[in-house]
Amino acid sequence: MTDTAQVRKAVRALFDPRGCADPHPHYAVLRDHGPVWRLPDGTVLLSRFAECDHLLRAPLFRVEDEAWMAENFPETVEHMTVHSLMAEMVNQNPPHHERLRRLVGRAFTPRRVAELRPAVAELVEGLLDRLAKKAAGGEPVDFMAEFALPLPITVIGELLGIPAEDRAWFGPRVATVTAAIEQDLTGPALTAADRATEELWERLGELVRLRTREPREDLVSTLVAAREADGDRLTRRELLANLVLLYSAGYETTSNLLGNGLATLIERPALLNRLRGEPDRAGVWVEEMLRFTPPIPIASRWAGENTVLGGLPIARGTQVVGLLSSANRDPARYDNPDTFDPDRPRVPNLSFGAGAHYCLGAVLARMEAELAFPALLSRFGTIEFAAEEHLRPVMTSLRGYARLPLVLGG
Ligand code: HEM
């Protein structure tokens, strides 16, 4: 078999709807072949760290913004989902992106996140109490439903100031929008997402009205008030769209960090026991979990000008996909990259992205995980898989477990 045929086979396996429970051998084939690979439709895949990092940092690579959608998918721009998505900062290029990031970042400060720490620690203990009750007598419990999802949903709800009784209402609607994105914003999934987005805007709009009249100490109140020195402020569309972004980005990712990280430890019982004995080092363990199984495995851009990447000419308009998950296992950057090693030298990975769109919630996500793992391990003496794990079977914008049934012992 030729080298090229091997790469084709690996790429087919990565996109195989029957799933790739372990994509890493396929990524390795791609990386060995070279830094770039062009798919038959012209899309370019990047598998090594240096090129993925460049993709995220170089301004000539742009995110798919409203103008791009209008040019390439004009039939979608009238949809409510797309109207909302295109006002999110993650889908904006300079100079609009900097403006939005500054205005929203003003409300989302590391100080505000640090202030939440005691409340998050308390929340973790409360969820563990519930988990312990459900797991009593060896009953299998779904870690995702009982811990990994409720923790970040409650935290982001607290931070934004969404009333506790409303939070269960938000989850399914946000999930409907994510499902439509994963189906390329087409078909019935898009219709359902339009309805969900209308409802989200309506509910968040009510909250904005309330907080405009009576501000509180929450992020919605701060965002309503956020103004630049020249009086510039978020429009209603920008405010509502970015609230939806914060809500969804806030939990669909963190829940997968918790699920993926715990599964990695269960597969390595000696390491699981070791972390139990060194709770103060949880931060470096979480960093290694992020490197090892990133909740967001890919990032996509398009070339705003003709350029050359990894020796390959890239024409303006070309879609370029960075395989972050593969970059994080690039042997040129990490020794023994397929080994989970909490002692490895601290070399940044791409799990929170890089450059202008670097994750706004990284501090929050890290804090949640750093509190969750030591508390979980100190609460339960044994943590084991109850059944076959249910990894999401296809390569999507998120990677994690839909369900993670565990048996927990005192
Ligand atoms: C483990 C959890 C998380 C992971 C792995 C993650 C990952 C990422 C990645 C890879 C990006 C960059 C996307 C790109 O460049 O195309 C990003 C952006 C972003 N994330 Fe996160 N994220 C996590 C948690 C959070 C949380 C908790 C929040 C907020 C509460 C958040 C809010 C955002 C926002 C607002 C952006 C867009 C930033 C911009 O466009 O300037 N994320 N995240």
Boltz pocket constraint, residues with backbone or C-beta under 6 A from the ligand:
constraints:
  - pocket:
      binder: B
      contacts: [[A, 56], [A, 89], [A, 90], [A, 91], [A, 101], [A, 156], [A, 245], [A, 246], [A, 247], [A, 249], [A, 250], [A, 251], [A, 253], [A, 254], [A, 257], [A, 294], [A, 295], [A, 296], [A, 298], [A, 299], [A, 300], [A, 350], [A, 351], [A, 352], [A, 353], [A, 354], [A, 356], [A, 357], [A, 358], [A, 359], [A, 360], [A, 361], [A, 362], [A, 364], [A, 365]]
      max_distance: 6.0
